[in-house]
């Protein structure tokens, strides 16, 4: 139940082993956690071994003196100095910089279209504060920019939202298809309805795996889920309904059958034109559009600073700040 416990136990079960953990403590911690345990020396010391710590100070993703770098540095310092629960209003600087720009909702579609034309689909991303808003953006982009009405169509960019071992088991050097992997839809085949869910047979091209193409079943309900993947209730329902095919068999036999059931192991995906900040973490894109969503004064705390810092540093060329409140720029 705790990945860090398992990792530490595995590493130190060997002889003369060392563990190096690399990350950015200013970014978002795991969902539901106030800190990142794997990047906290105090937490790691609880395992009973010596912990060394070092920080990198040279930025290489953005150009020296860029607007992204200037604002990211300011936010990082605020994150380090702010206390839990403290109200902090960051003051973003956009004037005089070419790589950070404020835009309104009315300007958004045109700006997105220009970005798709200049840097492409794979280098343009919208970052939102919730899966619900990511769905709104994804549906709007598909219908109003690409004029797509089908549930899923050739050319759609999707993101895997749950680790999947089923479709990787016969592929050399690939242990699993990872949560966060992106792919392009290259073929849409038969639609099926079974076990109370809808499935689509598709071919996906994974650019991160040397353009590997896989024929898979995807579960349609995950596309519009307001959670990060299928809800627990949906997952339980699918499990229960599939298990009804194996009534009378032993638990071990049922487990074996489930591991080989293509419907139970259908790939869970979402559209990847817009994602939450947690989903974007670890990746980088040329152009990033950041939507704050609904933001009250009470939400302006250290956790918001970490969210904004993480979103801002996903971009390598340009950031667009969509519908940001004037107070974030010191205008109120």
SVG drawing of the C-alpha trace seen along z (x, -y; Angstrom):
<svg xmlns="http://www.w3.org/2000/svg" viewBox="-25 -48 53 72">
<polyline fill="none" stroke="black" stroke-width="0.4" points="0.0,0.0 3.0,-2.4 5.2,-2.5 8.1,-4.2 8.1,-1.5 8.3,1.2 11.0,-0.6 13.2,-1.1 12.7,2.5 13.7,3.7 16.8,1.5 18.2,2.3 17.5,6.0 20.7,6.1 24.3,5.6 26.0,2.2 23.0,0.6 22.3,-3.1 19.1,-4.9 19.1,-8.3 15.7,-10.1 15.5,-13.2 12.6,-15.7 11.4,-19.2 10.0,-19.7 8.4,-23.0 6.0,-21.0 2.8,-19.3 3.0,-16.5 1.2,-13.2 -2.6,-13.5 -3.9,-13.6 -0.4,-14.3 0.8,-17.6 4.4,-16.8 6.5,-14.6 7.9,-11.9 10.5,-10.8 11.9,-14.3 11.9,-15.0 15.1,-14.2 13.2,-13.9 10.7,-11.4 13.5,-9.3 15.6,-9.3 12.7,-7.4 13.8,-4.3 17.0,-4.2 19.7,-5.0 21.8,-8.1 20.3,-10.7 22.4,-13.1 20.7,-16.1 21.7,-18.5 19.9,-21.1 20.4,-22.1 20.2,-25.9 20.8,-26.3 17.8,-26.4 18.2,-24.9 14.6,-24.4 13.9,-28.2 16.2,-30.9 18.1,-33.1 16.0,-36.2 12.8,-34.8 9.4,-35.7 8.8,-32.0 12.0,-31.8 11.5,-35.1 8.0,-34.2 8.9,-30.6 11.8,-31.8 9.5,-34.2 6.9,-31.5 9.5,-29.0 10.8,-31.5 7.2,-32.1 6.6,-28.3 9.7,-28.0 8.8,-30.9 5.0,-30.5 3.6,-28.7 0.8,-26.1 -2.6,-27.9 -1.0,-31.3 -2.7,-33.6 -0.2,-34.6 -1.0,-36.6 1.7,-36.1 2.5,-39.1 3.1,-37.8 5.2,-39.9 4.3,-39.8 5.3,-43.2 8.5,-43.2 8.5,-39.5 7.7,-37.7 7.3,-34.2 4.4,-34.9 1.1,-36.5 -2.3,-37.2 -5.3,-36.3 -9.1,-36.4 -11.5,-33.6 -12.5,-35.4 -9.0,-35.2 -8.4,-31.6 -9.6,-29.7 -7.6,-31.9 -4.5,-31.5 -4.9,-27.7 -5.3,-27.5 -2.2,-29.5 -0.2,-27.3 -1.5,-24.1 -0.4,-25.6 3.1,-26.7 4.2,-24.0 1.7,-21.2 -0.7,-19.2 1.9,-17.4 3.6,-20.6 0.5,-22.5 -1.2,-21.8 -4.0,-23.4 -3.5,-22.9 -6.6,-23.1 -7.3,-22.8 -9.8,-19.9 -10.7,-16.9 -14.1,-18.5 -12.6,-21.6 -10.2,-19.4 -13.3,-17.6 -14.9,-21.0 -11.7,-22.1 -11.2,-18.8 -14.8,-18.7 -14.7,-22.3 -11.3,-21.9 -12.5,-18.8 -15.9,-20.4 -14.9,-24.0 -11.4,-23.7 -11.3,-20.2 -15.1,-19.8 -15.2,-16.3 -18.5,-14.9 -17.8,-11.2 -16.9,-9.8 -13.4,-9.0 -11.9,-9.6 -8.7,-9.2 -6.2,-11.9 -7.4,-12.4 -4.6,-12.7 -5.3,-10.7 -3.6,-10.1 -3.5,-6.8 -4.9,-7.4 -4.2,-4.1 -1.2,-1.7 -2.0,1.2 0.0,4.4 -2.3,6.4 -1.3,4.8 2.4,4.8 2.8,8.4 3.9,9.6 6.1,6.6 9.8,6.8 11.4,4.2 7.9,2.8 6.7,3.8 3.5,1.8 1.7,-1.1 2.1,-3.9 -0.4,-6.3 0.5,-9.6 1.6,-8.1 0.1,-9.9 -0.9,-8.4 -2.5,-9.3 -5.6,-7.4 -4.7,-6.0 -7.8,-3.7 -11.2,-3.4 -12.9,0.0 -15.9,1.7 -17.9,0.3 -19.2,2.9 -21.5,2.8 -20.8,5.4 -20.8,5.7 -22.7,2.4 -19.9,0.4 -19.0,-0.7 -15.8,0.4 -14.1,-0.8 -11.5,1.1 -8.8,-1.3 -5.2,-1.4 -3.0,-3.7 0.5,-5.1 2.7,-5.8 5.3,-8.4 7.2,-7.8 7.8,-4.2 9.3,-4.9 5.9,-5.2 4.8,-1.7 1.3,-0.9 -1.0,1.2 -4.5,2.6 -6.4,2.2 -9.8,2.0 -10.5,-1.3 -13.3,-1.8 -15.4,-4.7 -16.7,-5.8 -13.2,-6.9 -13.1,-9.6 -15.6,-11.8 -15.1,-10.7 -14.8,-13.7 -12.2,-11.8 -8.7,-10.9 -9.9,-7.6 -12.9,-5.3 -14.5,-6.0 -14.1,-3.3 -17.8,-2.5 -17.4,-2.0 -14.3,0.1 -16.2,2.3 -19.2,2.6 -16.9,3.8 -15.2,6.2 -18.4,7.7 -20.0,8.0 -17.0,9.7 -16.7,12.1 -20.2,13.3 -18.8,15.1 -16.7,17.3 -19.3,18.3 -18.4,21.6 -14.6,21.3 -12.1,20.9 -10.7,17.5 -7.3,18.3 -8.9,19.4 -11.1,16.3 -8.0,14.2 -6.2,15.9 -9.2,15.4 -9.4,11.7 -5.7,11.2 -6.5,12.4 -9.9,10.7 -9.5,8.0 -12.7,6.2 -11.6,6.1 -8.2,4.9 -9.4,2.4 -7.2,-0.7 -8.5,-3.7 -7.8,-7.0 -8.8,-10.6 -8.4,-13.3 -5.0,-15.0 -5.6,-18.5 -6.2,-19.6 -5.2,-17.9 -4.9,-18.6 -1.7,-19.9 -1.1,-16.6 -1.3,-14.8 1.1,-17.3 3.7,-16.9 6.9,-15.5 6.2,-16.5 7.1,-19.6 5.5,-21.3 6.5,-24.3 3.3,-26.2 1.2,-25.9 -2.2,-27.5 -3.0,-27.8 -6.5,-28.2 -6.9,-29.1 -10.6,-28.2 -12.7,-29.5 -10.3,-31.1 -11.3,-32.7 -9.0,-34.7 -9.1,-31.7 -7.5,-29.5 -4.5,-31.8 -2.2,-29.7 1.0,-27.7 -0.7,-24.8 -2.0,-27.2 1.6,-28.6 2.9,-25.0 0.1,-24.4 0.9,-27.5 4.7,-26.9 4.2,-23.4 1.9,-24.6 4.2,-27.4 7.3,-25.3 5.7,-22.8 6.4,-25.3 9.7,-25.6 8.7,-28.4 5.6,-30.3 2.9,-30.4 -0.6,-31.9 -2.4,-32.9 -6.1,-32.5 -8.7,-34.6 -6.3,-35.3 -7.6,-37.7 -6.1,-41.2 -4.9,-40.9 -2.4,-38.2 -0.7,-41.0 -0.9,-43.6 -3.7,-45.6 -6.2,-45.5"/>
</svg>
